[in-house]
Amino acid sequence: MSCDDRSGFDRVAPVYGILERLAFGGALQATRTALLSEVRPPQRALIVGEGEGRLAEAMHERWPETRLVIVDASAVQLERARRRLARRGSARCDGAEAQFLRVDVLHAPEGLCALEPCDLIVTPFVLDCFSGDSLRDVVDRLAHCATPRAQWLHADFAPARAGLRGLRQRLWHRSLYAFFGATAGVAARKVEDPASHLERHGFQRRCSKHLRAGLLVTNLWERRESVSRMGS
């Protein structure tokens, strides 16, 4: 849960990576990168809620010519990502290969308006911070940053299944939302499936992969130009 919340996530940012690895080991990073091999090499990739820069680093290693636009509401997380990429020599900060923008995609999305369209949108453990109209609005805003044939890579906690099969998921979700609600001001209280919002903008699911016995999921979506024009 790498929430895009300008008001509170800076408080969690210094220890987020440690907490992630204590709770999940390398599973969240494995989920972020699980379908990178299925993605067509993009020219411009928009990463929302990147966190400390490990996904951007993996993407740059795979696609060194891709322009990365890294968006986060947390100035602390952006600086950690910037330092990681600079330390590894993976990107020239705010140069030809990487751009870092502090933007709250829900409450102050104006910074997205000036972006050139991107042919890859990446949302790693960020859409789970939103629900209802907020989730719809965030997907709408990001979809408007996408080219007509864009791909969308979405890694997140899977929505809880019904009955006993989803008990483990619901327990994890409850714990995570309690923690991030108290520390970062996350308003959502359950993981919602963004599929209907993505489909409304012409995206179709191309492939999926579940990890941790279904607790985590990554989906690769692809936009069909004719459908996206109808949904815009």
N, C-alpha and C positions, 0 to 999 in steps of 0.2 A: 504494500500500500504506500505508494510514493505520491502522496496527495499534492495537488496543485492548490494549496491554500495559503495565500499571502499572509494572512493574519497570524497563523500559528505554527506552520510547519518548520520555520527556522529553529524553533525550540527543540525539535526532535532531530533535525538534520545532522548534528555532530555525532549522534550515536546510532543513526538509522542503520548504517551498514553493519555495525556490530550486532544490533538487535536482530536484523534479518538473518545473519549467519547463525546466531545462537538458536533461533526458533526453527529455521528451515535449512540450515547448512547451505549447500549450493543450489538448492532446488529452484529458488526464484530466478536466479541468473540462468539456470538451465532452461527455464520456461521462457525467459526473454529471448534467448538465442536459439531455441529449438527448431524454428522454421526459417532461419536466415538463409539456409541453403536452398529453400524453395522460392525465395524472392528474386524477381528479375532485378539485375543491378540498376539502382535508381540514379538519376542525375542529381536530384535534390530530395533530401529526407528530412522531414519534420519530426522530431522526437519530443514528446510532451511528457513532463514528469520524469525526466531521465534519472534523477538521483545523483549518485556520485560519479557517473561517467563510464561505468564498466560496459554498458551496452553500446554506447557511442564508440568506445575503444574497439569493441569487437566488430562493429559495423565498418569502422575505418580500415581495420586490418583486412576485412573481406573486400571492401570496395574503396580503395584509396583515392579514386577520382570523384567520389560522391561528395557533394556539398552537404554538410550536416548543419541543420538549424535546430539548436537545443533550447527548448523552452521550459521554464520552471517558474513557479511563483516564489520559490525560496532562493534568496540571494546566497545563502550559505551553500546550498546544494549546487548552484551554478558555479560558485567559486571552486568547490571541490572537484566538479567535473572538469572545469578549465585547467586546474592544476594537474589532474590525472593525465589529461591528454597532452599537456605541455611536457610533463615529466617523461612520458613514454615517447615523446616526439611524434605522436600520432596525428597532430593537427596544428596548424597555425591559428591561434585564437583570433577570432574575428577577422580572419584573413580569407584566403581562397577556399579553405577546406572546412572551417567551422565558425558558426556564429552563435552567440549566447545571448538569449533574451529573457529578461524577467517579465513574465506576463501571467496574470491570473486569468485563466481561460473562462472562468465563470463570471467573476465580478468586474473585471477590468480587461476585456479581451481586445482593446483597441490596438495593441501591439501586433496582433495578427494581421490587421488590415493591410499593412504595407508589404507583407511578405509576397514574394513571387510564388506562383503555384508550385506545389511539391508533388512528385510522382510516387512518393512513399510517405504515409503517415504512420507513426509508431506510437502506441499508447501502452507503455509497460507499467502495469499495476497503478493506474491512475483513474480509469473510469469507474472503478469500484468506490471511489470517493463521492460519487454523485448518484442521485436517484430521481425518479419522476421527471418533472419538467427540467430540472437542472441537468440531468443526464442527456435529455433530448437537446437542450440548448448547447451543451458542450460539443456533442457530436455534430450538430448543425454547423457550428462555427468552424470546427476542424475540417468538415467536409468541404466548406467553401474555400479552404486552402489547398484543396486537392485538384490535380489535373483530371481531365475527362477519363483517362485510362489509368488512374492511380491505383496503387495497392495500399492496403491498410493492414498492418501487423498489430494485433491486439493480444497482449499477454495479461492474465489476471487470475484471480480466484474464480473458480467455476461457480455459477449459481447453485444453491443447495438443492439437492434432490429431495423428493417427498419421502415421508415415512422414515423408517429406521435406517435406510440406506444413506440418508442425508444427515444423520445425527452428528457424525464427526465433522462434517462441513459446517453445520449450524453452530457447533461449539466453538470452532475456530473463528468463524465470522463474528460471533458474539464477543469473543475476547478481543479481537482486533478492533472492532468498532468501538468497544468500550475504551480501549487504550487511546486510539487516535481521536475519538470524540473528546476525551478529556485533555489531551495534550496538544492537539493540532486543530481542534474545532471542526472536525469532520462531521457533517450533518447527517449523512446517509446512515442507515441502520441495517441494510441488507444488500447483498450483491445482486444487481439487476442485469439481465441479459440485454446488451445494446443492439442485438441483431436487427430488431425491427427498425431502429433509427438508421442503421447503416444501410439496410435494404431500401429505405425510403430515398436514399441518395444514390441509388444505383449500384451499391456494392453487393457482390455475391460471394459467399464463402467458398474458397478454393480448397483449403485443407485445414485440418485441426490436429492437435496432439494434446493428450491429457498426461499429466504427471502426478506423482504422489497419490496414486489410487483415486484419481479423479478430483482431488482437491484443487489442482491447478490446471489451467488450460491456456493454450495459445492458438489463435485462429489467424489465418491469412485470408484476407478479403481482396477481391479485385473488382474494379469498377468497370461497368459496361457503359460506353459513351452514350449510346442511344437512350438507355434507361436513366442515366444520371441527368440528362437534359430534361426528361419528363418530370423527375423528382425535384429539380431545382426551383 
